[in-house]
Amino acid sequence: MNEITRVLDDIRAGTAGAAELLPLVYDELRRLAAAKLAAEKPGHTLEATALVHEAYLRLGHEQQFDHRGHFFAAAAEAMRRILVDAARKKRSAKHGGDLNRLDANDVSIVAPRPNEDLVALDEALDAFAVLEPQKAELVKLRYFVGLTIEQAAEALGISPATAKRHWVYGKAWLYQRMSGEAPHPEDAE
């Protein structure tokens, strides 16, 4: 009898808990999740690890499995349902509907036309600096100096993750301002 089947039997008999099962099945569930995600369209926001954890939680501790194959079939079905739920959620108008997801690193700040837009960009940056000085400084380092996220983060004494968040926020704020929409103060992080 293999170890997984033995633990499933022990769980059914009440002599073991579900916590003993996860370490035995984790790698195989991760491979199953990676295979399921590989079949999805590009740009999916779920990762294999998150899919495994969500599926394991959905399997529940009270559910009984007859054998190893029964457990993995239930896990695959749970993963399928999670992916279907995510697809439905993503398709809803509340979560973007038919809008296409863009990677924040692929979107650039609105390129100013010579002279007049450079003045508008400078004014927008000045307004941004009053509200968010560190974020404005990061935008200046990235946009005008040409530093990478890591270099700008080091220059400002912040983590690269924080710098990425500031960069995304700063681009969005400036885009709104440059396109004529007034960013709201409550939009700040």
CNS distance restraints for C-alpha pairs under 8 A (distance, minus, plus):
assign (resid   1 and name CA) (resid   5 and name CA) 6.55 0.50 0.50
assign (resid   1 and name CA) (resid   6 and name CA) 6.55 0.50 0.50
assign (resid   2 and name CA) (resid   6 and name CA) 6.31 0.50 0.50
assign (resid   3 and name CA) (resid   7 and name CA) 6.23 0.50 0.50
assign (resid   3 and name CA) (resid  24 and name CA) 7.81 0.50 0.50
assign (resid   4 and name CA) (resid   8 and name CA) 6.15 0.50 0.50
assign (resid   4 and name CA) (resid  21 and name CA) 6.94 0.50 0.50
assign (resid   4 and name CA) (resid  24 and name CA) 6.51 0.50 0.50
assign (resid   4 and name CA) (resid  25 and name CA) 7.41 0.50 0.50
assign (resid   4 and name CA) (resid  68 and name CA) 6.21 0.50 0.50
assign (resid   5 and name CA) (resid   9 and name CA) 6.12 0.50 0.50
assign (resid   5 and name CA) (resid  67 and name CA) 5.44 0.50 0.50
assign (resid   5 and name CA) (resid  68 and name CA) 5.38 0.50 0.50
assign (resid   6 and name CA) (resid  10 and name CA) 6.18 0.50 0.50
assign (resid   7 and name CA) (resid  11 and name CA) 6.06 0.50 0.50
assign (resid   7 and name CA) (resid  16 and name CA) 6.86 0.50 0.50
assign (resid   7 and name CA) (resid  20 and name CA) 7.23 0.50 0.50
assign (resid   7 and name CA) (resid  21 and name CA) 6.40 0.50 0.50
assign (resid   8 and name CA) (resid  12 and name CA) 6.18 0.50 0.50
assign (resid   8 and name CA) (resid  21 and name CA) 7.48 0.50 0.50
assign (resid   8 and name CA) (resid  64 and name CA) 7.89 0.50 0.50
assign (resid   8 and name CA) (resid  65 and name CA) 6.54 0.50 0.50
assign (resid   8 and name CA) (resid  66 and name CA) 7.42 0.50 0.50
assign (resid   8 and name CA) (resid  67 and name CA) 6.82 0.50 0.50
assign (resid   8 and name CA) (resid  68 and name CA) 7.61 0.50 0.50
assign (resid   9 and name CA) (resid  13 and name CA) 6.12 0.50 0.50
assign (resid   9 and name CA) (resid  66 and name CA) 7.68 0.50 0.50
assign (resid   9 and name CA) (resid  67 and name CA) 7.91 0.50 0.50
assign (resid  10 and name CA) (resid  14 and name CA) 5.99 0.50 0.50
assign (resid  10 and name CA) (resid  15 and name CA) 5.09 0.50 0.50
assign (resid  10 and name CA) (resid  16 and name CA) 5.11 0.50 0.50
assign (resid  10 and name CA) (resid  17 and name CA) 7.92 0.50 0.50
assign (resid  11 and name CA) (resid  15 and name CA) 5.94 0.50 0.50
assign (resid  11 and name CA) (resid  16 and name CA) 4.69 0.50 0.50
assign (resid  11 and name CA) (resid  17 and name CA) 5.62 0.50 0.50
assign (resid  11 and name CA) (resid  18 and name CA) 6.73 0.50 0.50
assign (resid  11 and name CA) (resid  64 and name CA) 7.94 0.50 0.50
assign (resid  12 and name CA) (resid  64 and name CA) 6.16 0.50 0.50
assign (resid  12 and name CA) (resid  65 and name CA) 7.68 0.50 0.50
assign (resid  16 and name CA) (resid  20 and name CA) 6.96 0.50 0.50
assign (resid  17 and name CA) (resid  21 and name CA) 7.51 0.50 0.50
assign (resid  18 and name CA) (resid  22 and name CA) 7.02 0.50 0.50
assign (resid  18 and name CA) (resid  61 and name CA) 6.13 0.50 0.50
assign (resid  19 and name CA) (resid  23 and name CA) 7.81 0.50 0.50
assign (resid  20 and name CA) (resid  24 and name CA) 7.48 0.50 0.50
assign (resid  21 and name CA) (resid  25 and name CA) 6.45 0.50 0.50
assign (resid  22 and name CA) (resid  26 and name CA) 5.49 0.50 0.50
assign (resid  23 and name CA) (resid  27 and name CA) 7.95 0.50 0.50
assign (resid  25 and name CA) (resid  29 and name CA) 6.01 0.50 0.50
assign (resid  26 and name CA) (resid  30 and name CA) 6.04 0.50 0.50
assign (resid  26 and name CA) (resid  52 and name CA) 7.75 0.50 0.50
assign (resid  27 and name CA) (resid  31 and name CA) 6.32 0.50 0.50
assign (resid  28 and name CA) (resid  32 and name CA) 6.24 0.50 0.50
assign (resid  29 and name CA) (resid  33 and name CA) 6.04 0.50 0.50
assign (resid  29 and name CA) (resid  52 and name CA) 6.16 0.50 0.50
assign (resid  29 and name CA) (resid  72 and name CA) 7.74 0.50 0.50
assign (resid  29 and name CA) (resid  75 and name CA) 7.62 0.50 0.50
assign (resid  30 and name CA) (resid  34 and name CA) 6.09 0.50 0.50
assign (resid  30 and name CA) (resid  48 and name CA) 6.08 0.50 0.50
assign (resid  30 and name CA) (resid  49 and name CA) 6.46 0.50 0.50
assign (resid  30 and name CA) (resid  52 and name CA) 6.04 0.50 0.50
assign (resid  31 and name CA) (resid  35 and name CA) 6.19 0.50 0.50
assign (resid  32 and name CA) (resid  36 and name CA) 6.26 0.50 0.50
assign (resid  32 and name CA) (resid  76 and name CA) 7.29 0.50 0.50
assign (resid  33 and name CA) (resid  37 and name CA) 6.13 0.50 0.50
assign (resid  33 and name CA) (resid  48 and name CA) 5.12 0.50 0.50
assign (resid  33 and name CA) (resid  49 and name CA) 7.70 0.50 0.50
assign (resid  33 and name CA) (resid  51 and name CA) 6.33 0.50 0.50
assign (resid  33 and name CA) (resid  52 and name CA) 6.27 0.50 0.50
assign (resid  33 and name CA) (resid  76 and name CA) 7.98 0.50 0.50
assign (resid  33 and name CA) (resid  79 and name CA) 7.10 0.50 0.50
assign (resid  34 and name CA) (resid  38 and name CA) 6.03 0.50 0.50
assign (resid  34 and name CA) (resid  47 and name CA) 7.90 0.50 0.50
assign (resid  34 and name CA) (resid  48 and name CA) 5.21 0.50 0.50
assign (resid  35 and name CA) (resid  39 and name CA) 6.61 0.50 0.50
assign (resid  36 and name CA) (resid  40 and name CA) 6.92 0.50 0.50
assign (resid  36 and name CA) (resid  79 and name CA) 7.84 0.50 0.50
assign (resid  36 and name CA) (resid  80 and name CA) 7.78 0.50 0.50
assign (resid  37 and name CA) (resid  44 and name CA) 7.90 0.50 0.50
assign (resid  37 and name CA) (resid  46 and name CA) 7.95 0.50 0.50
assign (resid  37 and name CA) (resid  47 and name CA) 7.57 0.50 0.50
assign (resid  37 and name CA) (resid  48 and name CA) 6.97 0.50 0.50
assign (resid  40 and name CA) (resid  44 and name CA) 7.13 0.50 0.50
assign (resid  43 and name CA) (resid 101 and name CA) 7.37 0.50 0.50
assign (resid  46 and name CA) (resid  50 and name CA) 6.49 0.50 0.50
assign (resid  46 and name CA) (resid  51 and name CA) 6.59 0.50 0.50
assign (resid  47 and name CA) (resid  51 and name CA) 6.18 0.50 0.50
assign (resid  48 and name CA) (resid  52 and name CA) 6.16 0.50 0.50
assign (resid  49 and name CA) (resid  53 and name CA) 6.31 0.50 0.50
assign (resid  50 and name CA) (resid  54 and name CA) 6.08 0.50 0.50
assign (resid  51 and name CA) (resid  55 and name CA) 6.01 0.50 0.50
assign (resid  51 and name CA) (resid  79 and name CA) 6.55 0.50 0.50
assign (resid  51 and name CA) (resid  82 and name CA) 7.56 0.50 0.50
assign (resid  52 and name CA) (resid  56 and name CA) 6.05 0.50 0.50
assign (resid  52 and name CA) (resid  79 and name CA) 7.47 0.50 0.50
assign (resid  53 and name CA) (resid  57 and name CA) 6.23 0.50 0.50
assign (resid  54 and name CA) (resid  58 and name CA) 6.19 0.50 0.50
assign (resid  54 and name CA) (resid  79 and name CA) 7.91 0.50 0.50
assign (resid  54 and name CA) (resid  82 and name CA) 7.74 0.50 0.50
assign (resid  55 and name CA) (resid  59 and name CA) 6.21 0.50 0.50
assign (resid  55 and name CA) (resid  75 and name CA) 6.17 0.50 0.50
assign (resid  55 and name CA) (resid  78 and name CA) 5.25 0.50 0.50
assign (resid  55 and name CA) (resid  79 and name CA) 5.47 0.50 0.50
assign (resid  55 and name CA) (resid  82 and name CA) 7.34 0.50 0.50
assign (resid  56 and name CA) (resid  60 and name CA) 7.14 0.50 0.50
assign (resid  56 and name CA) (resid  75 and name CA) 7.01 0.50 0.50
assign (resid  58 and name CA) (resid  78 and name CA) 6.65 0.50 0.50
assign (resid  59 and name CA) (resid  63 and name CA) 6.84 0.50 0.50
assign (resid  59 and name CA) (resid  74 and name CA) 7.27 0.50 0.50
assign (resid  59 and name CA) (resid  75 and name CA) 6.86 0.50 0.50
assign (resid  59 and name CA) (resid  78 and name CA) 6.97 0.50 0.50
assign (resid  65 and name CA) (resid  70 and name CA) 5.82 0.50 0.50
assign (resid  65 and name CA) (resid  71 and name CA) 5.59 0.50 0.50
assign (resid  66 and name CA) (resid  70 and name CA) 6.08 0.50 0.50
assign (resid  66 and name CA) (resid  71 and name CA) 7.59 0.50 0.50
assign (resid  67 and name CA) (resid  71 and name CA) 6.45 0.50 0.50
assign (resid  68 and name CA) (resid  72 and name CA) 6.37 0.50 0.50
assign (resid  69 and name CA) (resid  73 and name CA) 6.04 0.50 0.50
assign (resid  70 and name CA) (resid  74 and name CA) 6.20 0.50 0.50
assign (resid  71 and name CA) (resid  75 and name CA) 6.18 0.50 0.50
assign (resid  72 and name CA) (resid  76 and name CA) 6.05 0.50 0.50
assign (resid  73 and name CA) (resid  77 and name CA) 6.22 0.50 0.50
assign (resid  74 and name CA) (resid  78 and name CA) 6.14 0.50 0.50
assign (resid  75 and name CA) (resid  79 and name CA) 6.21 0.50 0.50
assign (resid  76 and name CA) (resid  80 and name CA) 6.18 0.50 0.50
assign (resid  77 and name CA) (resid  81 and name CA) 6.24 0.50 0.50
assign (resid  78 and name CA) (resid  82 and name CA) 6.24 0.50 0.50
assign (resid  79 and name CA) (resid  83 and name CA) 6.24 0.50 0.50
assign (resid  80 and name CA) (resid  84 and name CA) 6.16 0.50 0.50
assign (resid  81 and name CA) (resid  85 and name CA) 5.99 0.50 0.50
assign (resid  82 and name CA) (resid  86 and name CA) 6.10 0.50 0.50
assign (resid  83 and name CA) (resid  87 and name CA) 6.12 0.50 0.50
assign (resid  84 and name CA) (resid  88 and name CA) 6.19 0.50 0.50
assign (resid  85 and name CA) (resid  89 and name CA) 6.09 0.50 0.50
assign (resid  86 and name CA) (resid  90 and name CA) 6.01 0.50 0.50
assign (resid  87 and name CA) (resid  91 and name CA) 6.11 0.50 0.50
assign (resid  88 and name CA) (resid  92 and name CA) 6.36 0.50 0.50
assign (resid  89 and name CA) (resid  95 and name CA) 6.55 0.50 0.50
assign (resid  90 and name CA) (resid  95 and name CA) 5.42 0.50 0.50
assign (resid  90 and name CA) (resid  96 and name CA) 6.57 0.50 0.50
assign (resid  90 and name CA) (resid  97 and name CA) 6.28 0.50 0.50
assign (resid  91 and name CA) (resid  95 and name CA) 6.88 0.50 0.50
assign (resid  91 and name CA) (resid  96 and name CA) 6.85 0.50 0.50
assign (resid  91 and name CA) (resid  97 and name CA) 4.37 0.50 0.50
assign (resid  91 and name CA) (resid  98 and name CA) 6.50 0.50 0.50
assign (resid  92 and name CA) (resid  96 and name CA) 6.58 0.50 0.50
assign (resid  92 and name CA) (resid  97 and name CA) 4.75 0.50 0.50
assign (resid  93 and name CA) (resid  97 and name CA) 4.20 0.50 0.50
assign (resid  93 and name CA) (resid  98 and name CA) 7.63 0.50 0.50
assign (resid  96 and name CA) (resid 100 and name CA) 7.92 0.50 0.50
assign (resid 102 and name CA) (resid 106 and name CA) 7.01 0.50 0.50
assign (resid 102 and name CA) (resid 107 and name CA) 7.38 0.50 0.50
assign (resid 103 and name CA) (resid 107 and name CA) 6.96 0.50 0.50
assign (resid 104 and name CA) (resid 168 and name CA) 6.26 0.50 0.50
assign (resid 105 and name CA) (resid 168 and name CA) 7.97 0.50 0.50
assign (resid 108 and name CA) (resid 171 and name CA) 7.42 0.50 0.50
assign (resid 109 and name CA) (resid 171 and name CA) 5.64 0.50 0.50
assign (resid 109 and name CA) (resid 174 and name CA) 7.35 0.50 0.50
assign (resid 109 and name CA) (resid 175 and name CA) 6.50 0.50 0.50
assign (resid 110 and name CA) (resid 175 and name CA) 6.24 0.50 0.50
assign (resid 110 and name CA) (resid 178 and name CA) 7.44 0.50 0.50
assign (resid 112 and name CA) (resid 116 and name CA) 7.95 0.50 0.50
assign (resid 112 and name CA) (resid 117 and name CA) 4.66 0.50 0.50
assign (resid 112 and name CA) (resid 118 and name CA) 5.51 0.50 0.50
assign (resid 112 and name CA) (resid 121 and name CA) 7.05 0.50 0.50
assign (resid 113 and name CA) (resid 117 and name CA) 5.03 0.50 0.50
assign (resid 113 and name CA) (resid 118 and name CA) 6.70 0.50 0.50
assign (resid 114 and name CA) (resid 118 and name CA) 6.11 0.50 0.50
assign (resid 115 and name CA) (resid 119 and name CA) 6.24 0.50 0.50
assign (resid 116 and name CA) (resid 120 and name CA) 6.38 0.50 0.50
assign (resid 117 and name CA) (resid 121 and name CA) 5.93 0.50 0.50
assign (resid 118 and name CA) (resid 122 and name CA) 6.06 0.50 0.50
assign (resid 119 and name CA) (resid 123 and name CA) 6.17 0.50 0.50
assign (resid 120 and name CA) (resid 124 and name CA) 6.07 0.50 0.50
assign (resid 120 and name CA) (resid 178 and name CA) 7.16 0.50 0.50
assign (resid 121 and name CA) (resid 125 and name CA) 6.02 0.50 0.50
assign (resid 121 and name CA) (resid 174 and name CA) 7.89 0.50 0.50
assign (resid 121 and name CA) (resid 178 and name CA) 6.93 0.50 0.50
assign (resid 122 and name CA) (resid 126 and name CA) 6.11 0.50 0.50
assign (resid 123 and name CA) (resid 127 and name CA) 6.22 0.50 0.50
assign (resid 124 and name CA) (resid 128 and name CA) 6.06 0.50 0.50
assign (resid 124 and name CA) (resid 174 and name CA) 6.55 0.50 0.50
assign (resid 124 and name CA) (resid 177 and name CA) 6.47 0.50 0.50
assign (resid 124 and name CA) (resid 178 and name CA) 7.10 0.50 0.50
assign (resid 125 and name CA) (resid 129 and name CA) 5.95 0.50 0.50
assign (resid 125 and name CA) (resid 136 and name CA) 6.43 0.50 0.50
assign (resid 125 and name CA) (resid 174 and name CA) 7.34 0.50 0.50
assign (resid 126 and name CA) (resid 130 and name CA) 6.46 0.50 0.50
assign (resid 127 and name CA) (resid 131 and name CA) 6.75 0.50 0.50
assign (resid 128 and name CA) (resid 132 and name CA) 5.71 0.50 0.50
assign (resid 128 and name CA) (resid 133 and name CA) 7.07 0.50 0.50
assign (resid 128 and name CA) (resid 136 and name CA) 6.01 0.50 0.50
assign (resid 128 and name CA) (resid 173 and name CA) 7.89 0.50 0.50
assign (resid 128 and name CA) (resid 174 and name CA) 7.75 0.50 0.50
assign (resid 129 and name CA) (resid 133 and name CA) 4.18 0.50 0.50
assign (resid 129 and name CA) (resid 134 and name CA) 7.44 0.50 0.50
assign (resid 129 and name CA) (resid 135 and name CA) 7.42 0.50 0.50
assign (resid 129 and name CA) (resid 136 and name CA) 5.01 0.50 0.50
assign (resid 129 and name CA) (resid 137 and name CA) 7.38 0.50 0.50
assign (resid 132 and name CA) (resid 136 and name CA) 6.08 0.50 0.50
assign (resid 133 and name CA) (resid 137 and name CA) 6.14 0.50 0.50
assign (resid 134 and name CA) (resid 138 and name CA) 6.25 0.50 0.50
assign (resid 134 and name CA) (resid 156 and name CA) 7.80 0.50 0.50
assign (resid 135 and name CA) (resid 139 and name CA) 6.31 0.50 0.50
assign (resid 135 and name CA) (resid 166 and name CA) 5.39 0.50 0.50
assign (resid 135 and name CA) (resid 167 and name CA) 7.02 0.50 0.50
assign (resid 135 and name CA) (resid 170 and name CA) 6.22 0.50 0.50
assign (resid 136 and name CA) (resid 140 and name CA) 6.28 0.50 0.50
assign (resid 136 and name CA) (resid 170 and name CA) 6.80 0.50 0.50
assign (resid 137 and name CA) (resid 141 and name CA) 6.21 0.50 0.50
assign (resid 138 and name CA) (resid 142 and name CA) 6.14 0.50 0.50
assign (resid 138 and name CA) (resid 152 and name CA) 6.32 0.50 0.50
assign (resid 138 and name CA) (resid 153 and name CA) 7.75 0.50 0.50
assign (resid 138 and name CA) (resid 156 and name CA) 7.53 0.50 0.50
assign (resid 138 and name CA) (resid 163 and name CA) 7.31 0.50 0.50
assign (resid 138 and name CA) (resid 166 and name CA) 7.32 0.50 0.50
assign (resid 138 and name CA) (resid 167 and name CA) 6.82 0.50 0.50
assign (resid 139 and name CA) (resid 143 and name CA) 5.69 0.50 0.50
assign (resid 139 and name CA) (resid 144 and name CA) 7.85 0.50 0.50
assign (resid 139 and name CA) (resid 167 and name CA) 6.35 0.50 0.50
assign (resid 139 and name CA) (resid 170 and name CA) 6.49 0.50 0.50
assign (resid 139 and name CA) (resid 171 and name CA) 7.63 0.50 0.50
assign (resid 140 and name CA) (resid 144 and name CA) 5.29 0.50 0.50
assign (resid 140 and name CA) (resid 145 and name CA) 6.75 0.50 0.50
assign (resid 141 and name CA) (resid 145 and name CA) 4.89 0.50 0.50
assign (resid 141 and name CA) (resid 146 and name CA) 6.31 0.50 0.50
assign (resid 141 and name CA) (resid 147 and name CA) 5.85 0.50 0.50
assign (resid 141 and name CA) (resid 152 and name CA) 6.13 0.50 0.50
assign (resid 142 and name CA) (resid 146 and name CA) 4.78 0.50 0.50
assign (resid 142 and name CA) (resid 147 and name CA) 4.85 0.50 0.50
assign (resid 142 and name CA) (resid 148 and name CA) 6.39 0.50 0.50
assign (resid 142 and name CA) (resid 149 and name CA) 7.19 0.50 0.50
assign (resid 142 and name CA) (resid 152 and name CA) 6.77 0.50 0.50
assign (resid 143 and name CA) (resid 147 and name CA) 7.71 0.50 0.50
assign (resid 147 and name CA) (resid 151 and name CA) 5.65 0.50 0.50
assign (resid 147 and name CA) (resid 152 and name CA) 5.73 0.50 0.50
assign (resid 148 and name CA) (resid 152 and name CA) 6.06 0.50 0.50
assign (resid 149 and name CA) (resid 153 and name CA) 5.98 0.50 0.50
assign (resid 149 and name CA) (resid 160 and name CA) 6.29 0.50 0.50
assign (resid 149 and name CA) (resid 163 and name CA) 6.29 0.50 0.50
assign (resid 149 and name CA) (resid 164 and name CA) 6.54 0.50 0.50
assign (resid 150 and name CA) (resid 154 and name CA) 6.19 0.50 0.50
assign (resid 150 and name CA) (resid 160 and name CA) 5.40 0.50 0.50
assign (resid 150 and name CA) (resid 163 and name CA) 7.75 0.50 0.50
assign (resid 151 and name CA) (resid 155 and name CA) 6.19 0.50 0.50
assign (resid 152 and name CA) (resid 156 and name CA) 6.18 0.50 0.50
assign (resid 152 and name CA) (resid 163 and name CA) 7.38 0.50 0.50
assign (resid 153 and name CA) (resid 157 and name CA) 5.85 0.50 0.50
assign (resid 153 and name CA) (resid 158 and name CA) 5.01 0.50 0.50
assign (resid 153 and name CA) (resid 159 and name CA) 5.77 0.50 0.50
assign (resid 153 and name CA) (resid 160 and name CA) 5.37 0.50 0.50
assign (resid 153 and name CA) (resid 162 and name CA) 7.84 0.50 0.50
assign (resid 153 and name CA) (resid 163 and name CA) 5.50 0.50 0.50
assign (resid 154 and name CA) (resid 158 and name CA) 6.30 0.50 0.50
assign (resid 154 and name CA) (resid 159 and name CA) 7.37 0.50 0.50
assign (resid 154 and name CA) (resid 160 and name CA) 7.83 0.50 0.50
assign (resid 158 and name CA) (resid 162 and name CA) 6.45 0.50 0.50
assign (resid 158 and name CA) (resid 163 and name CA) 6.66 0.50 0.50
assign (resid 159 and name CA) (resid 163 and name CA) 6.22 0.50 0.50
assign (resid 160 and name CA) (resid 164 and name CA) 6.11 0.50 0.50
assign (resid 161 and name CA) (resid 165 and name CA) 6.41 0.50 0.50
assign (resid 162 and name CA) (resid 166 and name CA) 6.14 0.50 0.50
assign (resid 163 and name CA) (resid 167 and name CA) 5.99 0.50 0.50
assign (resid 164 and name CA) (resid 168 and name CA) 6.21 0.50 0.50
assign (resid 165 and name CA) (resid 169 and name CA) 6.14 0.50 0.50
assign (resid 166 and name CA) (resid 170 and name CA) 5.85 0.50 0.50
assign (resid 167 and name CA) (resid 171 and name CA) 6.10 0.50 0.50
assign (resid 168 and name CA) (resid 172 and name CA) 6.26 0.50 0.50
assign (resid 169 and name CA) (resid 173 and name CA) 6.07 0.50 0.50
assign (resid 169 and name CA) (resid 189 and name CA) 7.95 0.50 0.50
assign (resid 170 and name CA) (resid 174 and name CA) 6.06 0.50 0.50
assign (resid 171 and name CA) (resid 175 and name CA) 5.92 0.50 0.50
assign (resid 172 and name CA) (resid 176 and name CA) 6.20 0.50 0.50
assign (resid 173 and name CA) (resid 177 and name CA) 6.25 0.50 0.50
assign (resid 173 and name CA) (resid 183 and name CA) 6.22 0.50 0.50
assign (resid 174 and name CA) (resid 178 and name CA) 5.83 0.50 0.50
assign (resid 175 and name CA) (resid 179 and name CA) 5.93 0.50 0.50
assign (resid 176 and name CA) (resid 180 and name CA) 6.41 0.50 0.50
assign (resid 176 and name CA) (resid 181 and name CA) 4.99 0.50 0.50
assign (resid 176 and name CA) (resid 182 and name CA) 6.38 0.50 0.50
assign (resid 176 and name CA) (resid 183 and name CA) 6.10 0.50 0.50
assign (resid 177 and name CA) (resid 181 and name CA) 5.32 0.50 0.50
assign (resid 177 and name CA) (resid 182 and name CA) 5.40 0.50 0.50
assign (resid 177 and name CA) (resid 183 and name CA) 6.25 0.50 0.50
assign (resid 183 and name CA) (resid 187 and name CA) 6.99 0.50 0.50
assign (resid 184 and name CA) (resid 188 and name CA) 7.80 0.50 0.50
